Amino acid sequence: MNFAESVSYLYSLGNEVLAMKLGLETVQALASAVGNPQRTFPAIHIAGTNGKGSTAAMTEAILRAAGFHVGQYTSPHLIS
């Protein structure tokens, strides 16, 4: 499935509120099926509407100053 087909499929679902499944059961089952790789390294996941970039930058600076080896990955939603 390419990007255009994916978008078309998502729009075909109709109202996203009716199609959404709240809860973590599905993602927990998937993580469990692949051996829970998220538990193999320490991580901080920053989510929300505003302030993620600033929060990530400050968190990284604090951890580096405390002597931790830190990497930062951001994934902006800029185009589509």
Disulfide bonds with the S-S distance in Angstrom:
none
